[in-house]
């Protein structure tokens, strides 16, 4: 994805992106993530 700012440089609100996964692909559940 490419986002190009316009020459007037004003803030652009309410951006959103959607990208569908191919058939048979899913997002894994949380795998006991941790930080230290």
C-alpha positions as CSV (number, residue, x, y, z in Angstrom):
1,X,0.0,0.0,0.0
2,X,1.3,3.4,-0.8
3,X,0.0,6.6,0.8
4,X,1.0,9.8,-0.9
5,X,0.6,13.1,0.9
6,X,-0.9,16.0,-1.2
7,X,0.9,19.3,-1.7
8,X,-1.4,21.1,0.7
9,X,-0.2,19.0,3.7
10,X,-3.4,19.2,5.7
11,X,-4.2,16.4,8.1
12,X,-6.1,13.5,6.6
13,X,-8.4,11.9,9.1
14,X,-10.3,8.6,9.3
15,X,-7.9,6.4,7.2
16,X,-8.6,2.7,7.1
17,X,-7.2,-0.3,5.4
18,X,-8.7,-3.7,4.8
19,X,-6.9,-6.7,3.4
20,X,-8.6,-10.0,3.1
21,X,-6.7,-13.2,3.8
22,X,-6.6,-15.8,1.0
23,X,-8.9,-18.9,1.4
24,X,-7.5,-21.3,4.0
25,X,-5.4,-18.7,5.8
26,X,-6.3,-17.5,9.3
27,X,-4.8,-15.3,12.0
28,X,-3.3,-17.4,14.8
29,X,-4.6,-17.0,18.3
30,X,-2.4,-15.2,20.9
31,X,0.4,-17.6,21.8
32,X,1.0,-16.6,25.4
33,X,3.0,-13.5,24.4
34,X,5.0,-11.7,27.0
35,X,7.6,-9.0,27.4
36,X,10.3,-8.4,29.9
